[in-house]
Amino acid sequence: VQLQASGGGLVQAGDSLRLRCTASGVAFATWGIGWFRQAPGKEREFVAFIGRTDIWVSITSMYSDSAKGRFTISRDNAQNAVYLQMNSLKLEDTAGYYCALHRGSRPDLPENYHSWGQGTQVTVSS
């Protein structure tokens, strides 16, 4: 199993970025996918989650309070990809962004994830 995050970069406050998470070696539709971020000196923080699509799930998507209204998570199972559209970026969005496979309960807890991919850096400047 391998996940890879991409799409980060250096942008100005108010700009947009779209992150991409691709997975290989898994039956992609059977997995929920989450995005987390981690800034230097801080703990890993939940950003967004999208549920598996092969069966009915009670939580199809979920966002952190900081992401609500600005970020949108989506998936393309044909491409084995999950996207995180980030609009109206703020300085505090600066972090390494990571995706991972979800199993279990609470999608906002990192302990319910595995197969963390290498992150992609997002830097927002003023």
N, CA, C and O of each residue as an XYZ file, in Angstrom:
504
protein
N       0.861     -1.198      0.000
C       0.000      0.000      0.000
C       0.890      1.239      0.000
O       1.846      1.343      0.769
N       0.553      2.160     -0.873
C       1.334      3.397     -0.941
C       0.407      4.558     -1.241
O      -0.363      4.527     -2.201
N       0.494      5.591     -0.400
C      -0.234      6.821     -0.636
C       0.765      7.936     -0.917
O       1.860      7.965     -0.355
N       0.377      8.832     -1.779
C       1.240      9.945     -2.129
C       0.420     11.214     -2.214
O      -0.561     11.283     -2.954
N       0.825     12.215     -1.456
C       0.178     13.522     -1.505
C       0.987     14.446     -2.404
O       2.217     14.390     -2.426
N       0.287     15.291     -3.140
C       0.954     16.245     -4.017
C       0.095     17.489     -4.159
O      -1.047     17.522     -3.702
N       0.652     18.512     -4.795
C      -0.116     19.714     -5.082
C       0.170     20.895     -4.177
O      -0.386     21.975     -4.374
N       1.026     20.704     -3.191
C       1.359     21.813     -2.316
C       2.206     22.850     -3.015
O       2.639     22.663     -4.152
N       2.435     23.956     -2.311
C       3.263     24.996     -2.888
C       3.257     26.236     -2.028
O       2.718     26.252     -0.922
N       3.870     27.275     -2.563
C       3.920     28.579     -1.888
C       2.894     29.496     -2.545
O       2.956     29.764     -3.745
N       1.957     29.969     -1.741
C       0.901     30.832     -2.247
C       0.732     32.014     -1.309
O       1.273     32.036     -0.203
N      -0.025     32.989     -1.769
C      -0.334     34.137     -0.935
C      -1.671     33.930     -0.225
O      -2.520     33.161     -0.677
N      -1.836     34.619      0.876
C      -3.095     34.561      1.603
C      -4.242     34.940      0.669
O      -4.158     35.909     -0.085
N      -5.310     34.154      0.739
C      -6.456     34.377     -0.126
C      -6.454     33.535     -1.382
O      -7.479     33.415     -2.053
N      -5.315     32.949     -1.707
C      -5.205     32.098     -2.894
C      -5.815     30.720     -2.647
O      -6.278     30.412     -1.548
N      -5.802     29.906     -3.690
C      -6.336     28.548     -3.625
C      -5.279     27.534     -4.041
O      -4.360     27.842     -4.799
N      -5.431     26.332     -3.532
C      -4.607     25.199     -3.940
C      -5.488     23.963     -3.959
O      -6.465     23.871     -3.217
N      -5.134     23.020     -4.811
C      -5.815     21.735     -4.790
C      -4.791     20.636     -4.551
O      -3.894     20.413     -5.364
N      -4.938     19.971     -3.444
C      -4.055     18.864     -3.108
C      -4.642     17.566     -3.662
O      -5.855     17.411     -3.800
N      -3.747     16.656     -3.968
C      -4.156     15.365     -4.515
C      -3.505     14.253     -3.718
O      -2.326     14.331     -3.373
N      -4.266     13.234     -3.433
C      -3.758     12.056     -2.743
C      -4.063     10.854     -3.614
O      -5.227     10.579     -3.907
N      -3.048     10.145     -4.025
C      -3.246      8.942     -4.823
C      -2.830      7.718     -4.026
O      -1.947      7.781     -3.171
N      -3.478      6.614     -4.322
C      -3.207      5.373     -3.605
C      -2.986      4.248     -4.591
O      -3.631      4.175     -5.638
N      -2.073      3.383     -4.240
C      -1.838      2.197     -5.053
C      -1.787      0.986     -4.135
O      -1.424      1.087     -2.963
N      -2.159     -0.159     -4.688
C      -2.101     -1.391     -3.911
C      -3.281     -1.607     -2.993
O      -3.224     -2.444     -2.093
N      -4.369     -0.849     -3.213
C      -5.558     -1.013     -2.384
C      -6.808     -1.006     -3.257
O      -6.804     -0.475     -4.367
N      -7.873     -1.605     -2.737
C      -9.193     -1.482     -3.364
C      -9.736     -0.132     -2.930
O     -10.377     -0.013     -1.885
N      -9.480      0.863     -3.727
C      -9.598      2.256     -3.288
C     -10.983      2.602     -2.753
O     -11.098      3.279     -1.731
N     -12.019      2.154     -3.421
C     -13.378      2.524     -3.032
C     -13.775      1.984     -1.656
O     -14.746      2.455     -1.063
N     -13.045      1.019     -1.156
C     -13.378      0.411      0.133
C     -12.765      1.142      1.319
O     -12.917      0.721      2.465
N     -12.070      2.242      1.033
C     -11.384      2.965      2.099
C     -11.879      4.402      2.210
O     -12.066      5.095      1.210
N     -12.088      4.834      3.463
C     -12.219      6.252      3.711
C     -10.825      6.864      3.704
O      -9.846      6.208      4.060
N     -10.747      8.111      3.299
C      -9.464      8.804      3.203
C      -9.533     10.090      4.013
O     -10.516     10.827      3.945
N      -8.507     10.346      4.758
C      -8.461     11.578      5.533
C      -7.253     12.426      5.195
O      -6.209     11.923      4.781
N      -7.421     13.712      5.380
C      -6.312     14.665      5.257
C      -6.019     15.228      6.651
O      -6.928     15.625      7.379
N      -4.767     15.251      6.993
C      -4.282     15.867      8.219
C      -3.180     16.850      7.846
O      -2.643     16.817      6.739
N      -2.861     17.710      8.777
C      -1.744     18.614      8.551
C      -0.929     18.745      9.834
O      -1.425     18.521     10.938
N       0.315     19.106      9.655
C       1.196     19.273     10.804
C       2.154     20.415     10.540
O       2.906     20.410      9.566
N       2.111     21.386     11.420
C       3.036     22.512     11.352
C       4.198     22.241     12.302
O       4.051     21.468     13.249
N       5.333     22.857     12.065
C       6.493     22.636     12.940
C       6.172     22.912     14.398
O       5.626     23.962     14.736
N       6.516     21.964     15.256
C       6.297     22.136     16.684
C       4.877     21.888     17.141
O       4.563     22.066     18.318
N       4.009     21.479     16.223
C       2.614     21.243     16.579
C       2.229     19.802     16.311
O       2.904     19.097     15.560
N       1.139     19.368     16.928
C       0.655     18.017     16.711
C      -0.061     17.922     15.362
O      -0.507     18.914     14.786
N      -0.145     16.679     14.893
C      -0.886     16.450     13.658
C      -2.358     16.790     13.884
O      -2.947     16.403     14.894
N      -2.938     17.511     12.942
C      -4.280     18.060     13.086
C      -5.186     17.566     11.962
O      -4.798     17.590     10.794
N      -6.378     17.123     12.309
C      -7.357     16.682     11.325
C      -7.817     17.852     10.470
O      -8.016     18.960     10.969
N      -7.985     17.595      9.170
C      -8.468     18.624      8.246
C      -9.794     18.205      7.610
O     -10.788     18.925      7.709
N      -9.809     17.038      6.957
C     -11.015     16.623      6.243
C     -10.996     15.117      6.024
O      -9.943     14.480      6.041
N     -12.181     14.569      5.821
C     -12.358     13.133      5.608
C     -13.452     12.900      4.580
O     -14.437     13.635      4.503
N     -13.242     11.840      3.783
C     -14.279     11.411      2.863
C     -14.440      9.909      3.020
O     -13.454      9.175      3.089
N     -15.689      9.455      3.078
C     -15.963      8.060      3.374
C     -15.778      7.133      2.189
O     -15.699      7.565      1.039
N     -15.712      5.839      2.502
C     -15.666      4.821      1.474
C     -16.973      4.845      0.698
O     -17.992      5.312      1.207
N     -16.947      4.343     -0.535
C     -18.121      4.451     -1.394
C     -18.671      3.094     -1.820
O     -19.632      3.035     -2.587
N     -18.078      2.003     -1.336
C     -18.551      0.689     -1.758
C     -19.731      0.227     -0.938
O     -20.470     -0.661     -1.363
N     -19.924      0.818      0.242
C     -21.057      0.471      1.096
C     -21.627      1.747      1.693
O     -21.009      2.810      1.617
N     -22.809      1.636      2.288
C     -23.388      2.793      2.963
C     -22.567      3.091      4.212
O     -22.194      2.184      4.955
N     -22.293      4.373      4.430
C     -21.594      4.803      5.637
C     -22.336      5.978      6.251
O     -22.981      6.750      5.540
N     -22.248      6.114      7.551
C     -22.980      7.182      8.233
C     -22.325      8.542      8.061
O     -22.995      9.571      8.145
N     -21.036      8.553      7.824
C     -20.297      9.805      7.624
C     -19.685      9.776      6.234
O     -18.747      9.023      5.973
N     -20.218     10.596      5.348
C     -19.689     10.636      3.985
C     -18.568     11.657      3.841
O     -17.679     11.501      3.004
N     -18.614     12.689      4.650
C     -17.528     13.661      4.666
C     -17.535     14.381      6.008
O     -18.546     14.419      6.710
N     -16.402     14.943      6.339
C     -16.266     15.608      7.621
C     -15.140     16.619      7.509
O     -14.145     16.380      6.825
N     -15.299     17.746      8.179
C     -14.296     18.801      8.121
C     -13.985     19.311      9.515
O     -14.833     19.277     10.407
N     -12.775     19.778      9.690
C     -12.443     20.489     10.905
C     -13.127     21.855     10.871
O     -13.541     22.326      9.812
N     -13.236     22.467     12.013
C     -13.857     23.796     12.061
C     -13.088     24.792     11.204
O     -13.681     25.666     10.572
N     -11.770     24.656     11.186
C     -10.969     25.609     10.414
C     -11.123     25.399      8.910
O     -10.879     26.316      8.126
N     -11.524     24.200      8.506
C     -11.652     23.892      7.087
C     -13.063     24.147      6.549
O     -13.237     24.379      5.352
N     -14.043     24.104      7.408
C     -15.433     24.263      6.969
C     -15.635     25.576      6.221
O     -15.203     26.638      6.669
N     -16.289     25.482      5.093
C     -16.587     26.659      4.301
C     -15.470     27.102      3.382
O     -15.700     27.910      2.482
N     -14.267     26.595      3.584
C     -13.133     26.976      2.740
C     -12.556     25.801      1.960
O     -12.087     25.967      0.834
N     -12.591     24.632      2.552
C     -11.998     23.442      1.921
C     -13.108     22.495      1.487
O     -14.162     22.417      2.117
N     -12.848     21.772      0.392
C     -13.784     20.766     -0.090
C     -13.005     19.499     -0.433
O     -12.024     19.540     -1.177
N     -13.452     18.384      0.115
C     -12.822     17.107     -0.182
C     -13.684     16.348     -1.177
O     -14.912     16.376     -1.097
N     -13.034     15.674     -2.111
C     -13.755     14.889     -3.111
C     -12.888     13.702     -3.502
O     -11.700     13.647     -3.184
N     -13.506     12.756     -4.197
C     -12.735     11.585     -4.618
C     -13.123     11.169     -6.021
O     -14.244     11.402     -6.475
N     -12.169     10.548     -6.696
C     -12.369      9.991     -8.023
C     -11.842      8.564     -7.955
O     -10.640      8.332     -8.082
N     -12.732      7.624     -7.756
C     -12.296      6.236     -7.580
C     -11.636      5.675     -8.840
O     -10.747      4.828     -8.754
N     -12.066      6.140     -9.991
C     -11.473      5.664    -11.244
C      -9.992      6.041    -11.317
O      -9.199      5.338    -11.944
N      -9.623      7.150    -10.674
C      -8.234      7.604    -10.663
C      -7.519      7.227     -9.374
O      -6.352      7.572     -9.190
N      -8.215      6.516     -8.473
C      -7.638      6.214     -7.153
C      -7.106      7.479     -6.492
O      -5.991      7.512     -5.973
N      -7.932      8.514     -6.526
C      -7.452      9.805     -6.043
C      -8.494     10.490     -5.159
O      -9.699     10.354     -5.367
N      -8.009     11.209     -4.195
C      -8.814     12.090     -3.364
C      -8.226     13.479     -3.463
O      -7.008     13.654     -3.454
N      -9.099     14.463     -3.557
C      -8.661     15.847     -3.722
C      -9.097     16.690     -2.519
O     -10.134     16.447     -1.902
N      -8.282     17.665     -2.219
C      -8.633     18.645     -1.201
C      -8.499     20.026     -1.840
O      -7.396     20.540     -2.023
N      -9.633     20.602     -2.168
C      -9.646     21.959     -2.723
C      -9.625     22.942     -1.563
O     -10.518     22.938     -0.716
N      -8.617     23.767     -1.535
C      -8.448     24.714     -0.437
C      -8.550     26.135     -0.990
O      -7.725     26.561     -1.798
N      -9.556     26.844     -0.550
C      -9.780     28.219     -0.984
C      -9.563     29.180      0.173
O      -9.551     28.780      1.338
N      -9.395     30.436     -0.159
C      -9.226     31.483      0.857
C      -8.175     31.101      1.887
O      -8.410     31.181      3.093
N      -7.035     30.694      1.407
C      -5.983     30.211      2.305
C      -5.497     31.302      3.248
O      -5.404     32.474      2.882
N      -5.194     30.890      4.456
C      -4.735     31.802      5.501
C      -3.313     31.419      5.920
O      -2.839     30.316      5.648
N      -2.658     32.353      6.582
C      -1.303     32.078      7.055
C      -1.263     30.840      7.929
O      -0.308     30.065      7.874
N      -2.300     30.652      8.737
C      -2.324     29.524      9.666
C      -2.575     28.177      8.987
O      -2.543     27.137      9.645
N      -2.821     28.189      7.690
C      -2.945     26.934      6.938
C      -1.574     26.365      6.562
O      -1.482     25.251      6.045
N      -0.530     27.117      6.816
C       0.815     26.661      6.494
C       1.159     25.413      7.307
O       1.122     25.432      8.537
N       1.491     24.335      6.607
C       1.789     23.055      7.250
C       2.143     22.030      6.186
O       1.969     22.261      4.990
N       2.642     20.899      6.647
C       2.743     19.735      5.784
C       1.396     19.027      5.813
O       0.819     18.826      6.882
N       0.896     18.652      4.648
C      -0.407     18.011      4.545
C      -0.213     16.540      4.171
O       0.545     16.208      3.259
N      -0.917     15.669      4.897
C      -0.751     14.230      4.748
C      -2.105     13.565      4.543
O      -3.115     13.998      5.097
N      -2.111     12.507      3.740
C      -3.324     11.715      3.594
C      -3.061     10.303      4.106
O      -1.920      9.845      4.169
N      -4.143      9.629      4.469
C      -4.013      8.289      5.018
C      -5.329      7.536      4.852
O      -6.372      8.124      4.567
N      -5.250      6.224      5.038
C      -6.422      5.361      4.926
C      -7.119      5.245      6.278
O      -6.469      5.082      7.311
N      -8.438      5.330      6.258
C      -9.212      5.284      7.503
C      -9.916      3.950      7.690
O     -10.480      3.383      6.755
N      -9.867      3.467      8.925
C     -10.685      2.327      9.333
C     -11.112      2.557     10.766
O     -10.352      3.097     11.570
N     -12.333      2.146     11.086
C     -12.787      2.266     12.462
C     -13.736      3.418     12.629
O     -14.485      3.772     11.719
N     -13.693      4.010     13.828
C     -14.654      5.051     14.140
C     -14.037      6.421     13.877
O     -13.224      6.564     12.965
N     -14.386      7.358     14.608
C     -14.020      8.764     14.529
C     -12.973      9.118     13.479
O     -11.785      8.868     13.681
N     -13.396      9.689     12.376
C     -12.447     10.052     11.318
C     -11.536     11.213     11.673
O     -10.600     11.505     10.929
N     -11.784     11.879     12.784
C     -10.949     13.023     13.138
C      -9.769     12.632     14.015
O      -8.983     13.496     14.407
N      -9.628     11.356     14.329
C      -8.525     10.919     15.176
C      -7.456     10.203     14.363
O      -7.772      9.256     13.642
N      -6.223     10.621     14.457
C      -5.157     10.018     13.646
C      -4.924      8.548     13.961
O      -4.429      7.817     13.104
N      -5.266      8.090     15.165
C      -5.048      6.677     15.496
C      -5.968      5.741     14.718
O      -5.759      4.528     14.730
N      -6.975      6.277     14.045
C      -7.851      5.458     13.216
C      -7.410      5.428     11.758
O      -8.187      5.075     10.871
N      -6.174      5.797     11.525
C      -5.628      5.820     10.173
C      -4.344      5.003     10.088
O      -3.654      4.781     11.083
N      -4.048      4.568      8.881
C      -2.772      3.911      8.633
C      -2.330      4.190      7.209
O      -3.035      4.829      6.429
N      -1.158      3.698      6.898
C      -0.569      3.869      5.561
C      -0.459      5.342      5.201
O      -0.863      5.770      4.120
N       0.093      6.100      6.125
C       0.282      7.529      5.882
C       1.229      7.729      4.701
O       2.276      7.090      4.602
N       0.831      8.630      3.818
C       1.680      8.956      2.689
C       2.684     10.032      3.052
O       2.576     10.667      4.101
N       3.646     10.230      2.193
C       4.539     11.365      2.350
C       3.740     12.632      2.127
O       2.893     12.681      1.234
N       3.987     13.624      2.899
C       3.205     14.844      2.852
C       3.608     15.773      1.729
O       4.604     15.566      1.035
N       2.803     16.797      1.577
C       3.102     17.865      0.634
C       3.016     19.185      1.400
O       2.076     19.406      2.164
N       3.991     20.049      1.194
C       4.084     21.277      1.972
C       3.223     22.372      1.366
O       3.258     22.622      0.161
N       2.457     23.013      2.221
C       1.681     24.191      1.843
C       2.197     25.354      2.677
O       2.201     25.298      3.907
N       2.626     26.392      2.003
C       3.122     27.587      2.669
C       2.330     28.786      2.175
O       2.295     29.079      0.980
N       1.700     29.469      3.109
C       0.887     30.634      2.775
C       1.595     31.876      3.305
O       1.889     31.974      4.497
N       1.861     32.810      2.419
C       2.559     34.027      2.800
C       1.603     35.216      2.750
O       0.563     35.169      2.094
N       1.973     36.269      3.448
C       1.116     37.472      3.492
C       1.430     38.401      2.338
O       0.813     39.458      2.211
